[in-house]
Amino acid sequence: MPIQVSLEALKSFNTLLESISKLQAKDLIRRDDLGVDLNFASAENDFETTINLFKGLEDIDITRVPESQLKRITEAMNQFIGLINQIKSFSAVQGPQTRQSLIDNIINNYPNWFSIISPVVAYCVKSGTDYDALQRKAREALDEFYNLQKQAEVDRDNAQKTIEETLNAVKKAAAEVGVTQHTTNFKEAADDFAIQKTYWMKAIGWTLAGIIIYSFTAFWFCPIELKEPYLYVFLQSALL
């Protein structure tokens, strides 16, 4: 017998898998149909676990499996679907013992189904994994991380440099503003001093001129008799 799986076996497998892929554990509870005492709520987790076991076959390449092993998987799928259909068709008149028996059938068969399906899923997943590609992606991701880290360091240094330059510019601008302000104040003070200096120079000049004119006038209209020493007496008389 060739290793390649027959088309008939693949078709049967795909048909059963399509039916299982539509199953949801919550749809098997049937609270509204069976009431509080006879619904399958207590087995919801068991149903969910078993359904997920069979759904694990969706993600593998089943053509890697020998047809004899595929036949065992197909038989397990048929058995599981048969039990699910019995749960779907269960009615209250069948009683609690039948209900419990259906639940026990799922629970008791799970270990056997697991031993058939899990090795196949594990093998096919491992065989279908390109570890070299994963390693390349891991190295690329690591290189990208290092590049981003280096870029972050460069950006940080540039940001720090920009902050320092901005701070220095602000300090310089503040100093220039202060110098300009003080220059204006100094200019105003200098201009005011120049005006006052001119005023006082004029005032002193006019006062001095007045004193001189007054002295000569007083000396002229009030002659005095000069005695020795003549210069000293003249000046004394002029100032008085």
C-alpha positions in Angstrom: 0.0 0.0 0.0 1.4 3.4 -0.9 2.1 6.0 1.8 -0.1 8.6 0.1 -3.6 8.9 1.6 -6.4 8.0 -0.7 -8.8 10.7 -1.9 -11.7 8.8 -0.4 -10.1 8.7 3.1 -9.4 12.5 2.8 -13.0 13.2 1.7 -14.4 11.3 4.7 -12.1 13.0 7.1 -12.9 16.5 5.8 -16.6 15.9 5.9 -16.5 14.8 9.5 -14.1 17.6 10.5 -16.5 20.2 8.9 -19.3 18.9 11.1 -17.2 19.1 14.2 -15.9 22.6 13.4 -19.5 23.9 13.7 -20.0 22.5 17.2 -20.2 24.8 20.3 -20.5 23.4 23.8 -23.0 26.0 24.8 -25.4 24.7 22.1 -25.5 21.3 23.8 -26.7 22.6 27.2 -30.4 22.9 26.2 -31.7 24.6 29.3 -34.9 25.8 27.6 -35.7 22.3 26.3 -34.8 20.2 29.3 -35.3 22.4 32.3 -33.1 22.8 35.3 -32.8 19.1 36.3 -32.1 17.4 32.9 -30.0 20.0 31.0 -26.3 19.3 30.3 -24.9 22.4 32.0 -22.8 20.3 34.4 -20.9 18.8 31.5 -20.3 22.0 29.5 -16.6 22.1 30.3 -16.2 18.4 29.3 -18.0 19.0 26.0 -15.8 22.1 25.4 -12.5 20.2 26.1 -13.5 17.3 23.8 -14.7 19.5 21.0 -11.4 21.4 21.1 -9.5 18.2 20.9 -11.1 17.3 17.6 -10.9 20.9 16.3 -7.1 20.6 16.7 -7.2 18.6 13.5 -8.2 21.7 11.6 -4.7 23.2 11.6 -2.6 20.3 10.4 -1.7 18.7 7.1 -3.4 15.4 7.4 -1.7 14.0 4.3 1.4 13.5 6.4 -0.4 10.8 8.4 -0.5 7.1 7.2 -4.0 6.0 6.0 -4.2 3.4 8.8 -3.8 6.1 11.4 -6.2 8.4 9.5 -8.8 5.6 9.6 -8.5 5.4 13.4 -9.0 9.2 13.6 -12.0 9.0 11.3 -13.5 6.2 13.5 -13.0 8.4 16.6 -14.7 11.3 14.8 -17.6 9.2 13.8 -18.0 7.9 17.4 -17.8 11.4 18.8 -20.4 12.8 16.4 -22.7 9.9 17.1 -22.6 10.7 20.8 -23.1 14.4 20.2 -26.2 13.6 18.1 -27.6 11.6 20.9 -27.2 14.5 23.3 -28.9 16.8 20.8 -31.8 14.4 20.4 -32.2 13.6 24.2 -35.6 14.2 25.6 -36.9 14.6 29.1 -38.9 11.3 28.9 -35.6 9.4 28.6 -34.9 10.3 32.2 -31.8 11.3 34.2 -30.0 8.0 33.9 -29.8 8.2 30.1 -28.7 11.8 30.4 -25.9 10.8 32.8 -25.0 7.9 30.6 -24.5 10.2 27.6 -22.2 12.5 29.7 -20.2 9.5 30.9 -19.8 8.2 27.3 -18.0 11.5 26.4 -15.9 11.5 29.5 -14.9 7.9 29.3 -14.0 7.9 25.7 -11.9 11.1 25.9 -8.6 9.4 27.0 -8.8 7.0 24.0 -9.6 9.9 21.6 -6.7 11.9 23.0 -4.3 9.0 22.5 -5.3 8.8 18.9 -5.4 12.5 18.0 -2.8 14.3 20.1 0.3 12.5 18.7 -0.8 13.2 15.2 -1.5 16.9 15.9 1.8 17.3 17.7 3.8 15.6 14.9 2.1 17.5 12.1 2.5 20.9 13.8 6.2 20.2 14.5 6.8 19.0 11.0 5.0 22.0 9.5 7.1 24.4 11.5 10.0 26.1 9.7 12.4 26.5 12.6 15.0 28.1 10.5 12.5 30.8 9.5 11.6 31.3 13.1 15.3 31.6 14.0 15.8 34.2 11.2 12.8 36.1 12.4 14.0 36.0 16.0 17.5 37.3 14.9 15.8 40.0 12.8 13.6 41.0 15.7 16.7 41.2 18.0 18.6 43.3 15.4 15.7 45.6 15.0 15.5 45.9 18.8 19.2 46.9 19.0 18.8 49.4 16.1 15.8 50.9 17.8 17.7 51.1 21.1 20.7 52.8 19.4 18.3 55.2 17.6 16.6 56.0 20.9 20.0 56.8 22.4 20.8 59.1 19.5 17.4 60.8 19.7 18.0 61.2 23.5 21.4 62.8 22.9 20.0 65.1 20.2 17.1 66.1 22.4 19.5 66.8 25.3 21.7 68.9 23.0 18.7 70.8 21.7 17.5 71.5 25.2 21.0 72.8 26.2 21.2 75.0 23.1 17.7 76.4 23.8 18.6 77.1 27.4 21.8 78.9 26.4 19.8 80.9 23.8 17.3 81.9 26.4 20.0 82.9 28.9 21.7 84.9 26.2 18.5 86.6 25.1 17.7 87.4 28.7 21.1 88.9 29.2 20.8 91.0 26.0 17.4 92.2 27.2 18.9 93.2 30.5 21.9 95.0 28.9 19.6 96.8 26.5 17.3 97.8 29.3 20.2 99.1 31.4 21.8 100.8 28.4 18.5 102.7 28.0 18.5 103.6 31.6 22.1 104.7 31.5 21.5 106.8 28.4 18.5 108.5 30.1 20.6 109.2 33.2 23.5 110.6 31.1 21.1 112.8 29.1 19.5 114.1 32.3 23.0 114.7 33.8 24.1 116.6 30.7 21.0 118.8 30.8 21.6 119.5 34.5 25.3 120.1 33.9 24.5 122.7 31.3 22.0 124.3 33.5 24.3 124.5 36.5 27.2 125.7 34.3 25.0 128.5 33.0 23.7 129.3 36.5 27.3 129.4 37.9 28.4 131.5 34.9 25.6 134.0 35.3 26.1 134.1 39.0 29.8 134.8 38.6 29.2 137.4 36.0 26.7 139.1 38.3 29.2 139.1 41.1 31.8 140.7 39.0 29.5 143.3 37.5 28.2 144.1 41.0 31.6 144.4 42.4 32.8 146.9 39.8 29.6 148.8 39.9 29.8 149.1 43.7 33.5 150.1 43.4 32.7 152.7 40.8 29.8 154.4 42.5 31.3 154.1 46.0 34.9 155.2 45.6 37.2 154.6 48.5 40.5 156.0 49.5 43.2 153.5 48.8 45.9 152.9 51.4 48.8 150.6 51.4 48.8 147.9 50.6 46.9 149.1 47.5 46.1 145.7 45.9 44.8 144.1 49.1 42.6 147.1 49.9 41.3 147.2 46.3 40.3 143.6 46.3 38.7 143.9 49.8 36.7 146.9 48.7 35.6 145.2 45.5 34.4 142.0 47.2 32.6 144.0 49.9 
